[in-house]
């Protein structure tokens, strides 16, 4: 089992698409931080980074605090090509995002 779990962890930690979905106030910040730090430390390329909120979520409800700036910085540093920030009450640093040479598609909804 330990060989399989190590192999799986290594394969899983290099997936090029990351999607974090917030719903019903449940968001484990430690997991998000750990994943993003692993991508930063390993300089793992990111093709798609998506941070969204499920449609059942009240758009006026305050989201649990999440390190959006840190996540976004790591995604941009790792060459994200497709960036989606969906239904998030967040003032995105648009000039920083637009200056990213790797970015091919941007969705702000």
MDTraj code that builds the backbone (N, CA, C; nanometers):
import mdtraj as md
import numpy as np

residues = "UNK UNK UNK UNK UNK UNK UNK UNK UNK UNK UNK UNK UNK UNK UNK UNK UNK UNK UNK UNK UNK UNK UNK UNK UNK UNK UNK UNK UNK UNK UNK UNK UNK UNK UNK UNK UNK UNK UNK UNK UNK UNK UNK UNK UNK UNK UNK UNK UNK UNK UNK UNK UNK UNK UNK UNK UNK UNK UNK UNK UNK UNK UNK UNK UNK UNK UNK UNK UNK UNK UNK UNK UNK UNK UNK UNK UNK UNK UNK UNK UNK UNK UNK UNK UNK UNK UNK UNK UNK UNK UNK UNK UNK UNK UNK UNK UNK UNK UNK UNK UNK UNK UNK UNK UNK UNK UNK UNK UNK".split()
xyz = np.array([
    [0.0820, -0.1206, 0.0000],
    [0.0000, 0.0000, 0.0000],
    [0.0854, 0.1257, 0.0000],
    [0.1978, 0.1249, 0.0733],
    [0.2778, 0.2469, 0.0817],
    [0.3377, 0.2830, -0.0538],
    [0.3721, 0.1863, -0.1351],
    [0.4255, 0.2149, -0.2694],
    [0.3178, 0.2784, -0.3544],
    [0.1989, 0.2234, -0.3501],
    [0.0878, 0.2785, -0.4268],
    [0.0550, 0.4198, -0.3816],
    [0.0497, 0.4438, -0.2513],
    [0.0124, 0.5769, -0.2032],
    [0.1194, 0.6799, -0.2377],
    [0.2483, 0.6443, -0.2327],
    [0.3548, 0.7372, -0.2706],
    [0.3485, 0.7686, -0.4193],
    [0.3237, 0.6665, -0.4998],
    [0.3117, 0.6871, -0.6443],
    [0.1914, 0.7754, -0.6750],
    [0.0805, 0.7481, -0.6089],
    [-0.0400, 0.8277, -0.6306],
    [-0.0189, 0.9723, -0.5884],
    [0.0450, 0.9931, -0.4737],
    [0.0703, 1.1285, -0.4250],
    [0.1570, 1.2047, -0.5243],
    [0.2603, 1.1401, -0.5762],
    [0.3490, 1.2058, -0.6719],
    [0.2732, 1.2403, -0.8007],
    [0.1927, 1.1492, -0.8504],
    [0.1156, 1.1742, -0.9722],
    [0.0100, 1.2816, -0.9493],
    [-0.0589, 1.2747, -0.8370],
    [-0.1660, 1.3696, -0.8075],
    [-0.1116, 1.5104, -0.7892],
    [0.0067, 1.5215, -0.7297],
    [0.0592, 1.6536, -0.6985],
    [0.1179, 1.7258, -0.8188],
    [0.1093, 1.6653, -0.9351],
    [0.1603, 1.7311, -1.0553],
    [0.0523, 1.7488, -1.1624],
    [-0.0734, 1.7351, -1.1252],
    [-0.1816, 1.7577, -1.2214],
    [-0.1793, 1.9041, -1.2657],
    [-0.1991, 1.9306, -1.3948],
    [-0.1889, 2.0686, -1.4430],
    [-0.3130, 2.1549, -1.4191],
    [-0.4248, 2.0947, -1.3817],
    [-0.5484, 2.1702, -1.3607],
    [-0.5871, 2.1674, -1.2133],
    [-0.6084, 2.2868, -1.1579],
    [-0.6501, 2.2986, -1.0186],
    [-0.7846, 2.3681, -1.0129],
    [-0.8769, 2.3099, -0.9391],
    [-1.0089, 2.3707, -0.9232],
    [-1.0474, 2.3641, -0.7761],
    [-1.0714, 2.4812, -0.7196],
    [-1.1159, 2.4900, -0.5821],
    [-1.2552, 2.5501, -0.5835],
    [-1.3489, 2.4803, -0.5220],
    [-1.4873, 2.5254, -0.5200],
    [-1.5309, 2.5446, -0.3754],
    [-1.5775, 2.6647, -0.3467],
    [-1.6254, 2.6963, -0.2125],
    [-1.7758, 2.6710, -0.2087],
    [-1.8217, 2.6058, -0.1043],
    [-1.9652, 2.5845, -0.0911],
    [-2.0043, 2.5722, 0.0551],
    [-2.1158, 2.6301, 0.0856],
    [-2.1747, 2.6235, 0.2199],
    [-2.0753, 2.6562, 0.3310],
    [-1.9852, 2.7485, 0.3032],
    [-1.8916, 2.7917, 0.4053],
    [-1.7830, 2.6917, 0.4397],
    [-1.7794, 2.5795, 0.3671],
    [-1.6787, 2.4770, 0.3963],
    [-1.5604, 2.4941, 0.3020],
    [-1.4493, 2.5283, 0.3574],
    [-1.3287, 2.5415, 0.2779],
    [-1.2112, 2.5148, 0.3700],
    [-1.1407, 2.4070, 0.3477],
    [-1.0285, 2.3742, 0.4322],
    [-0.9057, 2.4484, 0.3818],
    [-0.8740, 2.5591, 0.4463],
    [-0.7653, 2.6465, 0.4055],
    [-0.6320, 2.5742, 0.4081],
    [-0.6116, 2.4871, 0.5054],
    [-0.4846, 2.4149, 0.5141],
    [-0.4605, 2.3291, 0.3900],
    [-0.5646, 2.2667, 0.3396],
    [-0.5503, 2.1834, 0.2199],
    [-0.5147, 2.2702, 0.1000],
    [-0.5861, 2.3817, 0.0826],
    [-0.5582, 2.4728, -0.0287],
    [-0.4151, 2.5241, -0.0193],
    [-0.3749, 2.5678, 0.0988],
    [-0.2377, 2.6177, 0.1190],
    [-0.1339, 2.5103, 0.0877],
    [-0.1558, 2.3901, 0.1380],
    [-0.0602, 2.2807, 0.1167],
    [-0.0451, 2.2493, -0.0312],
    [-0.1564, 2.2428, -0.1009],
    [-0.1526, 2.2138, -0.2444],
    [-0.0784, 2.3238, -0.3186],
    [-0.1135, 2.4483, -0.2902],
    [-0.0506, 2.5599, -0.3616],
    [0.0982, 2.5704, -0.3286],
    [0.1361, 2.5471, -0.2053],
    [0.2779, 2.5520, -0.1677],
    [0.3561, 2.4413, -0.2383],
    [0.2949, 2.3238, -0.2518],
    [0.3601, 2.2128, -0.3227],
    [0.3837, 2.2499, -0.4688],
    [0.2870, 2.3142, -0.5298],
    [0.3036, 2.3571, -0.6693],
    [0.4117, 2.4647, -0.6796],
    [0.4138, 2.5569, -0.5843],
    [0.5152, 2.6628, -0.5846],
    [0.6543, 2.6048, -0.5644],
    [0.6703, 2.5232, -0.4605],
    [0.8015, 2.4684, -0.4272],
    [0.8557, 2.3776, -0.5373],
    [0.7668, 2.3008, -0.5999],
    [0.8090, 2.2095, -0.7059],
    [0.8091, 2.2731, -0.8441],
    [0.7696, 2.4003, -0.8490],
    [0.7592, 2.4714, -0.9775],
    [0.6793, 2.3898, -1.0792],
    [0.5696, 2.3333, -1.0311],
    [0.4829, 2.2504, -1.1143],
    [0.3996, 2.3413, -1.2042],
    [0.4062, 2.3223, -1.3357],
    [0.3271, 2.4059, -1.4269],
    [0.1772, 2.3908, -1.4009],
    [0.1063, 2.5013, -1.4139],
    [-0.0394, 2.5014, -1.3967],
    [-0.1027, 2.5467, -1.5276],
    [-0.1814, 2.4590, -1.5870],
    [-0.2522, 2.4929, -1.7106],
    [-0.3768, 2.5755, -1.6799],
    [-0.4572, 2.5244, -1.5846],
    [-0.5843, 2.5889, -1.5517],
    [-0.5953, 2.6015, -1.4001],
    [-0.6330, 2.7212, -1.3560],
    [-0.6579, 2.7457, -1.2144],
    [-0.7966, 2.8066, -1.2027],
    [-0.8836, 2.7402, -1.1272],
    [-1.0211, 2.7882, -1.1122],
    [-1.0573, 2.7963, -0.9647],
    [-1.1093, 2.9116, -0.9286],
    [-1.1595, 2.9332, -0.7937],
    [-1.3039, 2.9785, -0.8098],
    [-1.3969, 2.8974, -0.7621],
    [-1.5379, 2.9295, -0.7858],
    [-1.6215, 2.9029, -0.6617],
    [-1.7442, 2.9435, -0.6731],
    [-1.8418, 2.9268, -0.5659],
    [-1.9647, 2.8621, -0.6286],
    [-2.0181, 2.7618, -0.5640],
    [-2.1360, 2.6926, -0.6179],
    [-2.2542, 2.7879, -0.6288],
    [-2.3384, 2.7643, -0.7274],
    [-2.4512, 2.8541, -0.7532],
    [-2.5508, 2.8599, -0.6386],
    [-2.5539, 2.7582, -0.5540],
    [-2.6476, 2.7593, -0.4408],
    [-2.6023, 2.8544, -0.3307],
    [-2.4827, 2.9063, -0.3464],
    [-2.4260, 2.9965, -0.2472],
    [-2.4874, 3.1349, -0.2607],
    [-2.5204, 3.1996, -0.1513],
    [-2.5735, 3.3352, -0.1530],
    [-2.4615, 3.4303, -0.1946],
    [-2.4759, 3.5041, -0.3072],
    [-2.3675, 3.5903, -0.3543],
    [-2.3355, 3.7050, -0.2596],
    [-2.4247, 3.7352, -0.1666],
    [-2.4005, 3.8447, -0.0734],
    [-2.3423, 3.7971, 0.0596],
    [-2.3357, 3.6653, 0.0757],
    [-2.2821, 3.6098, 0.1992],
    [-2.1297, 3.6224, 0.1981],
    [-2.0742, 3.6570, 0.3106],
    [-1.9296, 3.6723, 0.3221],
    [-1.8640, 3.5343, 0.3149],
    [-1.7643, 3.5238, 0.2300],
    [-1.6929, 3.3978, 0.2148],
    [-1.5965, 3.3765, 0.3309],
    [-1.5678, 3.2504, 0.3594],
    [-1.4646, 3.2262, 0.4595],
    [-1.3333, 3.2820, 0.4064],
    [-1.2477, 3.3306, 0.4951],
    [-1.1227, 3.3885, 0.4451],
    [-1.0374, 3.2821, 0.3774],
    [-0.9938, 3.3103, 0.2585],
    [-0.9045, 3.2206, 0.1863],
    [-0.7907, 3.3032, 0.1294],
    [-0.6772, 3.2429, 0.1135],
    [-0.5606, 3.3169, 0.0655],
    [-0.5629, 3.3334, -0.0872],
    [-0.6608, 3.4088, -0.1363],
    [-0.6751, 3.4234, -0.2810],
    [-0.5506, 3.4863, -0.3420],
    [-0.4965, 3.5904, -0.2797],
    [-0.3780, 3.6556, -0.3353],
    [-0.2622, 3.5578, -0.3476],
    [-0.2383, 3.4799, -0.2446],
    [-0.1295, 3.3826, -0.2468],
    [-0.1525, 3.2777, -0.3557],
    [-0.2745, 3.2251, -0.3647],
    [-0.3072, 3.1250, -0.4663],
    [-0.2865, 3.1823, -0.6062],
    [-0.3343, 3.3026, -0.6258],
    [-0.3230, 3.3681, -0.7562],
    [-0.1771, 3.3940, -0.7923],
    [-0.0979, 3.4399, -0.6964],
    [0.0447, 3.4636, -0.7209],
    [0.1160, 3.3352, -0.7637],
    [0.0881, 3.2269, -0.6944],
    [0.1521, 3.0994, -0.7269],
    [0.1086, 3.0520, -0.8649],
    [-0.0212, 3.0633, -0.8947],
    [-0.0702, 3.0221, -1.0262],
    [-0.0026, 3.1025, -1.1372],
    [0.0095, 3.2333, -1.1186],
    [0.0735, 3.3182, -1.2196],
    [0.2220, 3.2878, -1.2319],
    [0.2896, 3.2649, -1.1214],
    [0.4321, 3.2306, -1.1240],
    [0.4566, 3.0974, -1.1943],
    [0.3612, 3.0073, -1.1853],
    [0.3767, 2.8750, -1.2437],
    [0.3194, 2.8661, -1.3845],
    [0.2969, 2.9810, -1.4465],
    [0.2614, 2.9851, -1.5880],
    [0.1191, 2.9461, -1.6223],
    [0.0244, 2.9823, -1.5376],
    [-0.1150, 2.9476, -1.5646],
    [-0.1574, 3.0027, -1.7013],
    [-0.2288, 2.9195, -1.7765],
    [-0.2762, 2.9599, -1.9092],
    [-0.4246, 2.9952, -1.9097],
    [-0.5000, 2.9317, -1.8233],
    [-0.6454, 2.9497, -1.8185],
    [-0.6828, 2.9802, -1.6734],
    [-0.7277, 3.1025, -1.6486],
    [-0.7590, 3.1467, -1.5131],
    [-0.9075, 3.1787, -1.5025],
    [-0.9736, 3.1191, -1.4035],
    [-1.1166, 3.1415, -1.3824],
    [-1.1387, 3.1820, -1.2365],
    [-1.1944, 3.3006, -1.2156],
    [-1.2385, 3.3451, -1.0836],
    [-1.3887, 3.3665, -1.0982],
    [-1.4671, 3.2731, -1.0477],
    [-1.6107, 3.2702, -1.0725],
    [-1.6899, 3.2945, -0.9445],
    [-1.7747, 3.3972, -0.9472],
    [-1.8647, 3.4285, -0.8355],
    [-1.7895, 3.4529, -0.7056],
    [-1.6781, 3.5212, -0.7131],
    [-1.5983, 3.5507, -0.5953],
    [-1.6014, 3.7010, -0.5718],
    [-1.6361, 3.7413, -0.4510],
    [-1.6288, 3.8826, -0.4153],
    [-1.4833, 3.9131, -0.3822],
    [-1.4122, 3.9575, -0.4829],
    [-1.2681, 3.9753, -0.4684],
    [-1.2215, 4.0796, -0.5683],
    [-1.1421, 4.1740, -0.5223],
    [-1.0840, 4.2737, -0.6117],
    [-0.9557, 4.2167, -0.6686],
    [-0.9672, 4.1583, -0.7846],
    [-0.8516, 4.0952, -0.8482],
    [-0.7509, 4.2009, -0.8918],
    [-0.6227, 4.1723, -0.8746],
    [-0.5189, 4.2652, -0.9220],
    [-0.5070, 4.2544, -1.0739],
    [-0.5981, 4.3196, -1.1422],
    [-0.6150, 4.3007, -1.2860],
    [-0.4891, 4.3317, -1.3658],
    [-0.4135, 4.4351, -1.3269],
    [-0.2910, 4.4670, -1.4003],
    [-0.1870, 4.3556, -1.3871],
    [-0.1772, 4.2972, -1.2704],
    [-0.0850, 4.1847, -1.2504],
    [-0.1283, 4.0661, -1.3340],
    [-0.2577, 4.0408, -1.3362],
    [-0.3104, 3.9284, -1.4146],
    [-0.2857, 3.9508, -1.5632],
    [-0.3170, 4.0701, -1.6122],
    [-0.3005, 4.0985, -1.7544],
    [-0.1544, 4.1015, -1.7980],
    [-0.0634, 4.1261, -1.7037],
    [0.0795, 4.1290, -1.7356],
    [0.1395, 3.9884, -1.7470],
    [0.0651, 3.8877, -1.7046],
    [0.1157, 3.7501, -1.7100],
    [0.1280, 3.7053, -1.8552],
    [0.2480, 3.6754, -1.8977],
    [0.2731, 3.6381, -2.0375],
    [0.2155, 3.5022, -2.0738],
    [0.2009, 3.4160, -1.9758],
    [0.1513, 3.2804, -2.0026],
    [0.0005, 3.2751, -2.0220],
    [-0.0719, 3.3736, -1.9693],
    [-0.2174, 3.3707, -1.9674],
    [-0.2777, 3.3783, -2.1079],
    [-0.3626, 3.2805, -2.1394],
    [-0.4297, 3.2764, -2.2698],
    [-0.5800, 3.2989, -2.2591],
    [-0.6361, 3.2641, -2.1433],
    [-0.7807, 3.2792, -2.1236],
    [-0.8068, 3.3241, -1.9809],
    [-0.8897, 3.4284, -1.9682],
    [-0.9246, 3.4820, -1.8372],
    [-1.0760, 3.4925, -1.8279],
    [-1.1299, 3.4368, -1.7217],
    [-1.2751, 3.4429, -1.6971],
    [-1.2956, 3.5025, -1.5582],
    [-1.3590, 3.6179, -1.5518],
    [-1.3962, 3.6819, -1.4263],
    [-1.5474, 3.6911, -1.4269],
    [-1.6119, 3.6125, -1.3431],
    [-1.7583, 3.6125, -1.3439],
    [-1.8123, 3.6447, -1.2073],
])
top = md.Topology()
chain = top.add_chain()
for i, resn in enumerate(residues, 1):
    res = top.add_residue(resn, chain, resSeq=i)
    for name in ("N", "CA", "C"):
        top.add_atom(name, md.element.get_by_symbol(name[0]), res)
traj = md.Trajectory(xyz[None], top)
